[in-house]
Amino acid sequence: MRAIALSAGVMIMFSFLNIAYGQPRSLPKELLEIAKKNGCEEVTGFYNRPGMIKPPYAYGYLPCDEENSAVFWCEKKEKAKRRFYLMIMRKGNKCEELKCPDKIEWHNFPKGLSIYKSPNTTLDNFYYVNDSKRQPPKTEKLQHNAILGEYDGVEELFYCYEGEWVVRIRH
């Protein structure tokens, strides 16, 4: 009986802490502020899945000091529809300018992010994000970093190619 009362007390205490301090964040404060400026918020339920999940953000995408660029997921809720966006953050003039849009609307639920650095990877099996019937040259190799989303054996590799986003999905 004493253990049950103690467990109930601990659960009540954590409930008050969540009310007082809000739910745990999935994004660092600076990325959350950028998301809000773009009409986005953190992805609801991002960690409410089984297994290992990488964070919904990664620093060091652009060739500059790691803390000066990042990629992250956010979402907009419009009525009953959820829209997911992969955002690219660049601090001031400290990093090379991105040649692609800094916001990608994406149809799949977001996966954990990391920076992909493999210059031997070719654009074979990639397609354009805005036109899935178009493909870039298959033998072209990556010239800079890509953005890797991974969860439960599925990979989505986003790459900025000649001013447009391309993606490769593997299961």
GIGINOR-V856868 format. One record per backbone hydrogen bond with DSSP energy under -0.5 kcal/mol. CO is the residue of the C=O (numbers start at 1). NH is the residue of the N-H. E is the energy in kcal/mol with one decimal. If there is no record, write none. Layout:
[[CO;NH;E] [CO;NH;E]]
//
This chain:
[[1;5;-2.3] [2;6;-2.4] [3;7;-2.6] [4;8;-2.5] [5;9;-2.2] [6;10;-2.3] [7;11;-2.3] [8;12;-2.2] [9;13;-2.2] [10;14;-2.4] [11;15;-1.9] [12;16;-2.2] [13;17;-2.1] [14;18;-2.3] [15;19;-2.0] [16;20;-2.9] [17;21;-2.9] [18;22;-1.7] [28;31;-0.6] [28;32;-2.3] [29;33;-2.3] [30;34;-1.4] [31;35;-2.5] [32;36;-2.5] [33;37;-2.0] [34;38;-1.2] [35;38;-0.8] [35;40;-3.1] [36;39;-1.7] [41;75;-2.5] [42;44;-0.6] [43;46;-1.5] [45;48;-1.3] [47;49;-1.6] [55;113;-3.0] [56;73;-2.3] [58;71;-2.4] [62;64;-1.9] [65;68;-2.4] [66;60;-1.2] [66;69;-1.3] [68;91;-2.8] [69;60;-2.9] [70;89;-3.5] [71;58;-2.2] [72;87;-3.5] [74;85;-2.8] [75;41;-1.9] [76;78;-0.6] [76;83;-3.0] [77;79;-0.6] [78;81;-2.4] [81;78;-2.9] [83;76;-2.5] [84;106;-2.9] [85;74;-2.0] [85;87;-0.7] [86;104;-2.4] [87;72;-2.0] [87;89;-0.5] [89;70;-2.0] [90;92;-0.6] [91;94;-1.8] [102;88;-2.4] [103;105;-0.5] [104;86;-2.7] [106;84;-0.9] [112;150;-2.6] [114;116;-0.5] [114;148;-2.7] [115;117;-0.5] [116;146;-2.5] [118;121;-1.8] [121;142;-2.4] [123;126;-1.8] [127;167;-2.8] [128;131;-1.0] [131;128;-0.8] [131;134;-1.9] [134;128;-1.8] [137;140;-1.0] [138;124;-0.7] [140;123;-2.1] [146;116;-2.5] [146;148;-0.5] [147;149;-0.6] [147;158;-3.1] [148;114;-1.7] [149;156;-2.6] [150;112;-1.5] [151;154;-1.9] [154;151;-2.0] [155;170;-2.4] [156;149;-2.9] [156;158;-0.7] [157;168;-1.6] [158;147;-2.7] [159;161;-0.8] [159;166;-2.7] [160;162;-0.5] [161;164;-1.8] [164;161;-3.2] [165;129;-2.4] [166;159;-2.7] [167;127;-2.2] [168;157;-2.7] [170;155;-2.7]]
//
